[in-house]
Amino acid sequence: MNALVPAAPQNQLSSALLQRCDIVRVTLGSLQQAEVMQFFEQQPELFFQCLQRHYALSPAQLLHDADRWNWKLLSANRAIDWTREGLALLGGQLGWGKLSADAQLPWSSELIACFQEHWDWERLRRNPGLPWNIELIDGYRDRWDWGWLSWHAGLPWSTQLIDGYADRWDWAGLSANPSLPWSWGLLERFSARWNFAWLSGNVALPWSSELLERHQKRWDWDRLSGNATLPWSNELLERHGERWDWGRLSANSALPWSAELLERHLERWDWEGLSGNMALPWRSELLERHHERWDWGRLSANSALPWSAELLERHLERWDWASLSGNSALPWCSELVARYLERWDWERLSGNAALPWGIELLERHTPLWDWERLSENPGLPWSSELIERCAERLNWASLSGSRCLPWSPELFRRFQKNWYPALIAAHQEFQICTLSEIQVEQLLLKVTGCQPRIPAWQTLIT
């Protein structure tokens, strides 16, 4: 029977399905745009903030009623296509300081050259988006701060570059810069220029026992003691025992830590530094063995300890409870919070994201919490219900600046009298980018009273 029914060609069926999918996609897009339009029509301040911070406004839009815009905000808008032509057109209005620091601009040697009299060169040289090359460096050699460039990690470092400007560099900055192509050859080539104090702290040198021996009289052994990239071993520690700064060694996480190493140099260690060092082989026995030497304040903040309810109870009077309150590694639970109610620092506790946060815990200790700190805490299970229950106590400026809330038009509407739109728009765009240029013009007319501009494509048609 099926053989009597003519089958549609495969390509015809696919074409029909694609056409239906396109219709569905367009329909859903239109519905979404209508919802976004309705939302922003009811929230004019938020609309104007989001528009300037997130929408890809064209130069023509910006020039229309130029006085209505906040040009500092626009200068930081990374959605705008700041082409060479656009910058030339709007140059008189822009904040060149912010533009100079914007890594998202279409940076090129040509762009820099075109507006070289407008750039804020102090900010420009710090911009990680610049297309650093030898030509750029040489072309503006009299504009750069060579002291600052010497510390710059993003330059195309090479022996040629270093040699070419040897008399301009800050050799302390070069010595500290981990991005140079460090090798024995580079060290020897400029041996007379290096600052060995800064070299001693540089983590990128090709460290070895031989290198330490070769320049042992020039190294800063205090800085070496804090350098985690040395080839640390018991033998190395013993060989230069009198040269090391044992205070810095005590805080250095890269040493081959063991109970035996601690015992071997018992009187040399700085126990405050040891107490904050997360790399020690922390055990309850280690704490007990040296309980009179430890800095219990530093221990209380150390997340590497083997934290447990038993450990807390065993040293109840030794702990610094303010530091404990901010330590995320404790075995946090509702019972632990309730057990030491009178000991906690509730300000620090309120800012600790690791607590088992929930409405029940918040309401159980309502008078004790620092609600300013809670309002900034990303660990809370933020929801409309939680915000509703705590609305009178929360700091709405802090909430408005938080990216951790479940942002949506519904959430904004529900508490719209409390929000700070400018703080929200700094990190939320509420799908404003889905609107067309014409829809944006329509909204501007409604919320600001400005006459809509005739789009360029319409003038071409008429």
Residue pairs with C-beta under 8 A, 6 or more apart in sequence:
8 16
29 434
32 431
32 434
33 434
33 435
33 436
33 439
35 409
36 430
36 431
36 432
36 434
36 435
37 435
37 439
37 442
37 443
39 409
39 412
39 413
39 430
40 46
40 47
40 50
40 430
40 432
40 443
40 447
41 47
41 443
41 446
41 447
42 413
43 412
43 416
43 421
44 446
44 447
44 448
45 421
45 422
46 412
46 419
46 421
46 424
46 425
46 430
47 432
47 443
47 447
48 447
48 448
49 73
49 421
49 422
49 424
49 425
50 425
50 428
50 429
50 430
50 432
51 57
51 432
51 440
51 444
52 69
52 70
52 73
52 74
52 77
53 73
53 76
53 77
53 425
53 426
53 429
54 77
54 79
54 425
54 429
54 432
54 433
55 77
55 79
55 429
55 432
55 433
55 435
55 440
56 79
56 80
56 81
56 433
57 74
57 77
57 79
57 80
58 437
59 85
59 86
59 89
59 90
60 453
60 456
61 437
61 440
61 441
61 453
62 69
62 74
62 90
62 93
63 89
63 90
64 453
65 450
66 93
68 448
68 450
69 93
71 93
71 94
71 95
72 95
72 98
74 80
74 94
75 94
75 95
75 96
75 98
75 99
75 102
76 95
76 98
76 102
78 102
78 104
79 433
80 86
82 99
82 102
82 105
82 106
83 106
84 106
84 110
84 111
84 114
87 94
87 99
87 111
87 114
87 115
88 114
88 115
91 115
91 118
96 115
96 118
96 119
96 120
97 120
97 123
99 105
99 119
100 119
100 120
100 121
100 123
100 124
100 127
101 120
101 123
101 124
101 126
101 127
102 127
102 129
103 127
103 128
103 129
104 129
105 111
105 129
107 127
107 129
107 130
107 131
108 131
109 131
109 133
109 135
109 136
109 139
112 119
112 124
112 130
112 136
112 140
113 139
116 140
121 140
121 143
121 144
122 145
124 130
125 144
125 145
125 148
125 149
125 152
126 148
128 154
130 136
130 154
132 152
132 154
132 155
132 156
133 156
134 156
134 160
134 161
134 164
137 144
137 149
137 155
137 161
137 165
138 164
141 165
141 168
146 165
146 168
146 169
146 170
147 170
147 173
148 173
149 155
149 169
149 173
150 169
150 170
150 171
150 172
150 173
150 174
150 177
151 170
151 173
151 176
151 177
152 177
152 179
153 177
153 178
153 179
154 179
155 161
155 179
157 177
157 179
157 180
157 181
158 181
159 181
159 186
159 189
162 169
162 174
162 180
162 186
162 190
163 189
166 190
166 193
171 190
171 193
171 194
171 195
172 195
172 197
172 198
173 198
174 180
174 194
175 194
175 195
175 196
175 197
175 198
175 199
175 202
176 195
176 198
176 199
176 201
176 202
177 202
178 202
178 203
178 204
179 204
180 186
180 204
182 202
182 204
182 205
182 206
183 206
184 206
184 211
187 194
187 199
187 205
187 211
196 215
196 218
196 219
196 220
197 220
197 223
198 223
199 205
199 219
200 219
200 220
200 221
200 222
200 223
200 224
200 227
201 220
201 223
201 224
201 226
201 227
202 227
203 227
203 228
203 229
204 229
205 211
205 229
207 227
207 229
207 230
207 231
208 231
209 231
209 236
209 239
212 219
212 224
212 230
212 236
212 240
216 240
216 243
221 240
221 243
221 244
221 245
222 245
222 248
223 248
224 230
224 244
225 244
225 245
225 246
225 247
225 248
225 249
225 252
226 245
226 248
226 249
226 251
226 252
227 252
228 252
228 253
228 254
229 254
230 236
230 254
232 252
232 254
232 255
232 256
233 256
234 256
234 261
237 244
237 249
237 255
237 261
237 265
246 265
246 268
246 269
246 270
247 270
247 273
248 273
249 255
249 269
249 273
250 269
250 270
250 271
250 272
250 273
250 274
250 277
251 270
251 273
251 274
251 276
251 277
252 277
253 277
253 278
253 279
254 279
255 261
255 279
257 277
257 279
257 280
257 281
258 281
259 281
259 286
262 269
262 274
262 280
262 286
262 290
271 290
271 293
271 294
271 295
272 295
272 298
274 280
274 294
275 294
275 295
275 296
275 297
275 298
275 299
275 302
276 295
276 298
276 299
276 301
276 302
277 302
278 302
278 303
278 304
279 304
280 286
280 304
282 302
282 304
282 305
282 306
283 306
284 306
284 311
284 314
287 294
287 299
287 305
287 311
287 315
291 315
291 318
296 315
296 318
296 319
296 320
297 320
297 323
298 323
299 305
299 319
300 319
300 320
300 321
300 322
300 323
300 324
300 327
301 320
301 323
301 324
301 326
301 327
302 327
303 327
303 328
303 329
304 329
305 311
305 329
307 327
307 329
307 330
307 331
308 331
309 331
309 336
312 319
312 324
312 330
312 336
312 340
321 340
321 343
321 344
321 345
322 345
322 348
324 330
324 344
325 344
325 345
325 346
325 347
325 348
325 349
325 352
326 345
326 348
326 349
326 351
326 352
327 352
328 352
328 353
328 354
329 354
330 336
330 354
332 352
332 354
332 355
332 356
333 356
334 356
334 360
334 361
334 364
337 344
337 349
337 355
337 361
337 365
338 364
341 365
341 368
346 365
346 368
346 369
346 370
347 370
347 373
348 373
349 355
349 369
349 370
350 369
350 370
350 371
350 372
350 373
350 374
350 377
351 370
351 373
351 374
351 376
351 377
352 377
352 379
353 377
353 378
353 379
354 379
355 361
355 379
357 377
357 379
357 380
357 381
358 381
359 385
359 386
359 389
362 369
362 374
362 386
362 389
362 390
363 389
366 393
369 393
371 390
371 393
371 394
371 395
372 395
372 398
374 380
374 390
374 394
375 394
375 395
375 396
375 398
375 399
375 402
376 395
376 398
376 402
378 402
378 404
380 386
380 404
382 402
382 404
382 405
382 406
383 406
384 406
384 410
384 411
384 414
387 394
387 399
387 405
387 411
387 415
388 414
391 415
391 418
396 415
396 418
396 419
396 420
397 420
397 423
399 405
399 418
399 419
400 419
400 420
400 421
400 423
400 424
401 420
401 423
401 424
401 426
401 427
403 427
403 428
405 411
407 424
407 428
407 430
409 430
412 419
412 424
412 430
435 443
437 455
438 455
441 452
441 453
441 455
442 452
444 450
444 452
445 451
445 452
